[in-house]
Amino acid sequence: MEYFHVLNTRKTWVHNQLNNFLYIGIRNQYFFQMTNQTVKPPIWFWVVSIFAFLWNLVGVYSYLNSKLNQVAMLEAMTQEQRELFEGIPAWATAAFAIAVFSGAIASIGLLIRKKWAKPLFILSLLAAVLQFINWLFLQNAGEVYGGQAYVMPVLVVVIGILLILFSKRSIAKGWLK
């Protein structure tokens, strides 16, 4: 009787080991398949990503135009506008450059479906906000340009927040790797 108990115990132990082996193998295979699956984003993901890229290219153009075409820009400005433009500190110009170039690179990240797009969009927004603090509050651009001085900063901040939320959702949905 004791012999059958030992045999039965060993049989149960072997059976348990086999079940564990199969369970772990199936679980690992399932996990491997789940982590290697590519989730195809919907068409609207590509539409938003292309819009983000074009939007940020406009920002890059604006920055490069302000640096490479200063003479023509200054000639088209009133004296008050010229003084405002010439009074922009270097740190605000650096913030402008960081905002537009990190936003453009982040947009490329969206197009190639990379997670690093989100932190670059955050950096872009923070740099843009820093630039607008200078423009609106330290230099008082509203006194020179009136209400239109607030339009572009508000638009940039709103679109920046939306792009951060979009990239966050894209990561959660598995569209960005």
Backbone hydrogen bonds, N-H to C=O, Kabsch-Sander energy under -0.5 kcal/mol:
donor,donor_aa,acceptor,acceptor_aa,energy
5,H,1,M,-1.7
6,V,2,E,-2.4
7,L,3,Y,-2.6
8,N,4,F,-2.9
9,T,5,H,-2.5
10,R,6,V,-2.7
11,K,7,L,-2.6
12,T,8,N,-2.4
13,W,9,T,-2.6
14,V,10,R,-2.8
15,H,11,K,-2.6
16,N,12,T,-2.8
17,Q,13,W,-2.5
18,L,14,V,-2.5
19,N,15,H,-2.4
20,N,16,N,-2.6
21,F,17,Q,-2.5
22,L,18,L,-2.6
23,Y,19,N,-3.0
24,I,20,N,-2.9
25,G,21,F,-2.4
26,I,22,L,-2.8
27,R,23,Y,-3.0
28,N,24,I,-2.9
29,Q,25,G,-2.2
30,Y,26,I,-2.6
31,F,27,R,-2.8
32,F,28,N,-2.8
33,Q,29,Q,-2.3
34,M,30,Y,-2.6
35,T,31,F,-2.4
36,N,32,F,-1.3
37,Q,33,Q,-0.7
39,V,37,Q,-0.5
39,V,174,G,-0.6
40,K,38,T,-0.7
45,F,42,P,-1.0
46,W,42,P,-1.0
46,W,43,I,-0.6
47,V,43,I,-1.9
48,V,44,W,-2.5
49,S,45,F,-2.4
50,I,46,W,-2.5
51,F,47,V,-2.4
52,A,48,V,-2.7
53,F,49,S,-2.2
54,L,50,I,-2.7
55,W,51,F,-2.9
56,N,52,A,-2.3
57,L,53,F,-2.0
58,V,54,L,-1.9
59,G,55,W,-1.4
60,V,56,N,-2.2
61,Y,57,L,-2.7
62,S,58,V,-2.5
63,Y,59,G,-2.4
64,L,60,V,-2.9
65,N,61,Y,-2.9
66,S,62,S,-2.0
67,K,63,Y,-1.4
68,L,64,L,-3.1
69,N,65,N,-1.9
73,M,69,N,-1.8
74,L,70,Q,-3.0
75,E,71,V,-2.1
76,A,72,A,-1.2
77,M,74,L,-1.0
82,R,78,T,-2.5
83,E,79,Q,-2.3
84,L,80,E,-2.0
85,F,81,Q,-2.6
86,E,82,R,-2.8
87,G,83,E,-1.1
88,I,85,F,-1.2
93,T,89,P,-1.8
94,A,90,A,-2.6
95,A,91,W,-2.1
96,F,92,A,-2.1
97,A,93,T,-2.3
98,I,94,A,-2.8
99,A,95,A,-2.6
100,V,96,F,-2.3
101,F,97,A,-2.5
102,S,98,I,-2.2
103,G,99,A,-1.6
104,A,100,V,-2.0
105,I,101,F,-2.4
106,A,102,S,-2.4
107,S,103,G,-2.0
108,I,104,A,-1.8
109,G,105,I,-2.2
110,L,106,A,-1.9
111,L,107,S,-2.1
112,I,108,I,-2.0
113,R,110,L,-1.3
114,K,109,G,-2.8
117,A,114,K,-1.3
118,K,115,K,-1.6
120,L,116,W,-1.2
121,F,117,A,-2.3
122,I,118,K,-2.2
123,L,119,P,-2.3
124,S,120,L,-2.5
125,L,121,F,-2.4
126,L,122,I,-2.6
127,A,123,L,-2.5
128,A,124,S,-2.3
129,V,125,L,-2.6
130,L,126,L,-2.1
131,Q,127,A,-2.3
132,F,128,A,-2.6
133,I,129,V,-2.2
134,N,130,L,-1.6
135,W,131,Q,-2.5
136,L,132,F,-3.0
137,F,132,F,-0.5
137,F,133,I,-1.9
138,L,133,I,-1.5
138,L,134,N,-0.5
139,Q,134,N,-2.8
141,A,135,W,-2.2
143,E,140,N,-1.4
144,V,140,N,-0.6
144,V,141,A,-0.6
145,Y,141,A,-3.1
146,G,142,G,-1.5
148,Q,145,Y,-0.8
149,A,146,G,-1.5
150,Y,147,G,-1.6
151,V,147,G,-0.5
152,M,148,Q,-0.7
154,V,150,Y,-1.9
155,L,151,V,-2.4
156,V,152,M,-2.9
157,V,153,P,-2.3
158,V,154,V,-2.5
159,I,155,L,-2.5
160,G,156,V,-2.4
161,I,157,V,-2.5
162,L,158,V,-2.4
163,L,159,I,-2.4
164,I,160,G,-1.9
165,L,161,I,-2.5
166,F,162,L,-2.5
167,S,163,L,-2.4
168,K,164,I,-2.3
169,R,165,L,-2.4
170,S,166,F,-2.4
171,I,167,S,-2.0
172,A,168,K,-2.1
173,K,169,R,-2.3
174,G,170,S,-0.5
174,G,171,I,-1.0
175,W,170,S,-2.3
176,L,170,S,-1.2
177,K,113,R,-2.3
